[in-house]
Amino acid sequence: MKVFISKWALTRGIIEADGKITTGRSGTRYFMQTGPRFSKPLLIVGKDAHETREGATEEAKFLLERKLASLRRQIAKIEALDFSEEGK
């Protein structure tokens, strides 16, 4: 079955992969890749891997917004640094 992996969307982009989907004891669906590209990690279907490109794109957009928010917070902290003697 072909799935679209969004786990590494910000570094590698959305990746198409072949493999199989299994269901765990808790009912969580997992994707296991069958090709040589990765070391075959288990990916959670609906979070890390998606059955449609649209699902993977939505997750990638969510990851991008979360990363941008994190970077904005980091920039604000850096801009607030005070190295002057009066700041001590």
NUDRENKOL-866534 format. One record per residue (C-alpha): residue in three letters; x, y, z; residue number from 1. Coordinates in pm, 1 decimal. Layout:
BEGIN
NODE  ALA  X  Y  Z  NUM
...
END
This chain:
BEGIN
NODE  MET  0.0  0.0  0.0  1
NODE  LYS  127.0  347.8  -83.7  2
NODE  VAL  130.0  610.5  191.4  3
NODE  PHE  263.3  962.2  223.1  4
NODE  ILE  505.1  1022.5  511.2  5
NODE  SER  489.1  1364.9  675.7  6
NODE  LYS  709.9  1295.9  977.7  7
NODE  TRP  1013.3  1457.0  813.3  8
NODE  ALA  820.0  1707.4  598.8  9
NODE  LEU  1019.8  2008.3  720.5  10
NODE  THR  1356.9  1850.6  641.5  11
NODE  ARG  1295.7  1600.0  360.6  12
NODE  GLY  952.1  1696.2  229.2  13
NODE  ILE  655.8  1463.6  197.7  14
NODE  ILE  776.2  1118.5  98.0  15
NODE  GLU  578.7  854.3  -90.3  16
NODE  ALA  649.6  505.7  36.1  17
NODE  ASP  524.3  151.5  -6.8  18
NODE  GLY  462.5  -77.6  284.4  19
NODE  LYS  190.1  -227.9  494.4  20
NODE  ILE  -47.3  -94.7  757.0  21
NODE  THR  -104.8  -299.3  1071.1  22
NODE  THR  -322.9  -243.8  1374.9  23
NODE  GLY  -173.7  -260.2  1723.9  24
NODE  ARG  -336.5  -392.2  2038.7  25
NODE  SER  -470.2  -48.7  2131.3  26
NODE  GLY  -630.0  -6.8  1788.1  27
NODE  THR  -363.5  234.2  1666.0  28
NODE  ARG  -276.3  185.0  1301.1  29
NODE  TYR  93.7  166.5  1213.2  30
NODE  PHE  274.4  184.3  880.9  31
NODE  MET  584.3  -25.8  822.8  32
NODE  GLN  790.8  52.4  514.4  33
NODE  THR  908.3  -236.6  302.7  34
NODE  GLY  1171.5  -55.8  91.6  35
NODE  PRO  1541.0  13.5  161.9  36
NODE  ARG  1509.6  392.7  209.7  37
NODE  PHE  1469.1  399.6  589.6  38
NODE  SER  1557.9  171.4  876.8  39
NODE  LYS  1190.6  68.6  879.5  40
NODE  PRO  1052.0  270.1  1172.3  41
NODE  LEU  690.8  219.6  1272.5  42
NODE  LEU  497.3  530.2  1181.6  43
NODE  ILE  153.4  613.7  1318.7  44
NODE  VAL  -105.8  639.5  1042.4  45
NODE  GLY  -282.9  975.0  1066.2  46
NODE  LYS  11.0  1145.1  1237.8  47
NODE  ASP  341.0  1043.5  1075.8  48
NODE  ALA  205.6  868.8  765.7  49
NODE  HIS  -114.0  931.2  569.3  50
NODE  GLU  -313.4  739.5  313.7  51
NODE  THR  -368.5  1053.1  102.1  52
NODE  ARG  -136.4  1330.9  -9.4  53
NODE  GLU  -392.7  1582.7  121.4  54
NODE  GLY  -368.3  1436.2  471.6  55
NODE  ALA  10.7  1455.5  460.2  56
NODE  THR  -5.5  1813.8  332.7  57
NODE  GLU  -235.9  1919.8  616.5  58
NODE  GLU  -1.7  1762.7  873.3  59
NODE  ALA  299.3  1931.6  709.8  60
NODE  LYS  121.5  2269.3  731.8  61
NODE  PHE  50.8  2204.1  1100.7  62
NODE  LEU  416.2  2112.7  1162.8  63
NODE  LEU  529.1  2426.5  978.4  64
NODE  GLU  305.6  2656.0  1186.1  65
NODE  ARG  422.8  2491.2  1507.8  66
NODE  LYS  789.3  2532.2  1406.6  67
NODE  LEU  736.6  2897.1  1307.4  68
NODE  ALA  569.4  2970.1  1642.9  69
NODE  SER  864.2  2810.1  1822.8  70
NODE  LEU  1112.6  3016.8  1623.2  71
NODE  ARG  915.6  3336.7  1693.8  72
NODE  ARG  935.9  3263.2  2068.2  73
NODE  GLN  1311.4  3203.0  2038.0  74
NODE  ILE  1360.1  3528.1  1847.3  75
NODE  ALA  1165.2  3719.1  2112.4  76
NODE  LYS  1384.5  3573.7  2388.4  77
NODE  ILE  1703.4  3661.7  2200.3  78
NODE  GLU  1583.4  4015.3  2127.9  79
NODE  ALA  1506.1  4060.8  2498.8  80
NODE  LEU  1863.5  3979.3  2605.1  81
NODE  ASP  2040.1  4263.9  2781.3  82
NODE  PHE  2419.2  4258.3  2802.1  83
NODE  SER  2468.2  4602.3  2951.4  84
NODE  GLU  2606.7  4659.2  3301.6  85
NODE  GLU  2279.0  4819.3  3409.5  86
NODE  GLY  2093.5  4501.0  3320.8  87
NODE  LYS  2261.5  4301.9  3600.4  88
END
